[in-house]
Amino acid sequence: MKIKKRGYTVLLILSIIFTLAAVKTALPSDTASHECLLGYRAYCTFTPVSTVICLALAAACCIVRRRGFTTEE
């Protein structure tokens, strides 16, 4: 059984937030002032770049959480 150390929940929440932010950046938006790099009006002007950055941060949180904040019993 794996024991979760203090801070595990914080990293889990950060992973969820970064994943939701990645999805949010790719969504189309009528109120956007400029087109994104993919050619449509998205919530974030730098859509492909910001999406990849958010997903990389979510993955990093998952890796740190798994390696540093869990121990085998």
C-alpha positions in Angstrom: 0.0 0.0 0.0 1.3 3.5 -0.8 1.5 6.1 1.9 0.9 9.7 0.8 3.2 12.3 2.3 2.2 15.8 3.3 2.0 18.0 0.1 0.5 15.3 -2.1 -2.9 16.9 -2.2 -1.4 20.3 -3.2 0.4 18.8 -6.1 -2.7 16.9 -7.1 -4.7 20.1 -7.1 -2.0 21.9 -9.2 -2.0 19.0 -11.7 -5.8 19.4 -12.1 -5.5 23.2 -12.4 -2.8 23.0 -15.1 -4.8 20.4 -17.0 -7.9 22.5 -17.0 -5.9 25.6 -18.0 -4.5 23.6 -21.0 -8.0 22.7 -22.1 -9.2 26.3 -21.5 -6.5 27.8 -23.7 -7.5 25.8 -26.7 -11.2 26.7 -26.6 -12.6 29.1 -29.2 -13.7 32.4 -28.0 -15.8 35.1 -29.8 -14.5 37.8 -27.6 -10.8 37.2 -28.4 -9.1 40.3 -29.9 -6.6 38.4 -32.1 -6.4 35.0 -33.8 -4.2 32.4 -32.2 -1.3 30.8 -33.9 -3.6 28.0 -35.3 -5.7 30.5 -37.2 -8.9 30.8 -35.1 -9.9 33.1 -32.3 -9.1 31.2 -29.1 -9.2 32.1 -25.4 -5.4 32.4 -25.5 -3.5 34.0 -28.4 -0.6 31.7 -28.0 -2.7 28.5 -28.0 -0.4 25.7 -29.1 2.5 27.0 -27.0 0.5 27.8 -23.9 -1.3 24.4 -24.1 2.0 22.5 -24.3 3.4 24.5 -21.4 0.4 23.8 -19.2 0.4 20.1 -20.0 4.2 20.0 -19.3 3.6 21.6 -15.9 0.8 19.2 -15.1 3.0 16.2 -16.1 5.9 17.6 -14.0 3.5 17.9 -11.0 2.4 14.3 -11.5 6.0 13.0 -11.7 7.1 14.9 -8.6 4.0 13.8 -6.8 4.5 10.1 -7.7 8.3 10.0 -6.9 8.6 12.3 -4.0 5.4 12.2 -2.1 4.5 8.5 -2.0 6.3 5.7 -0.2 5.7 2.0 -0.2 4.6 0.5 3.1 
